[in-house]
Amino acid sequence: MVGQLVVAQFDLETAIAALKRSGGDAVTAQTQLQNITQLRQQIGTASPTALAALRSEIVAAVAQSQDAVQEAHTVAHGADGEGAALASLASRAQSQATAFMRDLRQYDGLLQFENDAERDAYRQREEDRRKQHDAGIAEGGPEGALKASGAAYGQAVDLAVHGGSADPALMRRVDELAASTAALRAGMIRDGKDVSKFDENMRDDLRAIMRSKGKSDIEIDALLAAHPDNPMDAMKAFVQQDLASITQQELEIVAIKVRENQQDMTIQPEADAVIEQQSSPDASKAMVDIAAKLRAAGVRNTPQPEESSPYHGMSARVPSSPVQGIVRT
């Protein structure tokens, strides 16, 4: 893990130097460099248990640093003048969008649905946005980057209003996606490019999300009418409405899920060790012990894919017993 962070740090420092030479914006790369540096410091003093808990965070940080390095290279070797500025905005928005879509599964534990039909509809919207994101990446240029970023932001909003808005860490990413997407849209308008198709897609996406939350067409039309020039502002307003409606019970649910995830990370190294010892006479007993720990942590035998901007200031109090009645995906 340390080796990966060292390589990521070196690459980021090189990319930042290239950006400064070309006059590009190095904020994203500098932020990732700071994250990598902090993780290296944590590893130096962490216990074995804490190291296990840091594993997923390190994988995500390395992946995000690679995105930042790629963005920096694109900008540093891109066009000059105004074209370079738009290329920088496009690269940043695309990088954040791709990173979010890649990391999406790590937030599945936050999702809350009233029934299976609501969950299935959410998954269909997610699949549609993945296709839109991939199409934007394939298209390339600022237009493709805006399409990809818009799809990712729509997914982030959908996730937020289906349980995710109670997690401050996720909401910081939602804010970052909103900022980079809005900056690219504004840059394209300044450059004389048409964003009407993007705006149309954003309005349609917001309608689908609000309907999934039981909002009427009158309520949807009223929110869109309040933000006629930029549907992204309507998206942000709906997220804020949902954020304001979070109850203490929902905060407690998030705290429970975070605790479960931490338990899973602690148990995983033990499970790996048992798998390596399956030929041992004690293997069966050890596997039974691990299985009991997994069940206690809420882990089920369902295959999952591997995974590697203001702070909203909420704190979660962990209750003495789990809150019931939530449909988990």
Buried (B, 14 or more C-beta within 10 A) or exposed (E): BEEBBEBBBEBBBBBBBBBEEBBBBBEBBBBBBEBBEEBBEBBEEBEEEEBBBBBBBBBBBBBBBBBBBBBBBBBBEBEEEEEBBBBBBBBBBBBBBBBBBBBBEBBBBBBBBEEEEBBEBBEEBBEBBBEBBBEBBEBEBBBBBBBBBBBBBBBBBBBBBBBBBBBBEBBBBBBBBBBBBBBBBEBBEEEEBEBEEBBEBBBEBBBBBBBBBEBEEEBBEEBBEEBEEBBBBBBBBBBEBBBEEBEEEBBBBBBBBBBBBBBBBBBBBBBEEBEEEEEEEEBEEBBEEBBEBBEEBBBEEEEEEEBBEEEBEBEBEEBEEBEEEBEBB
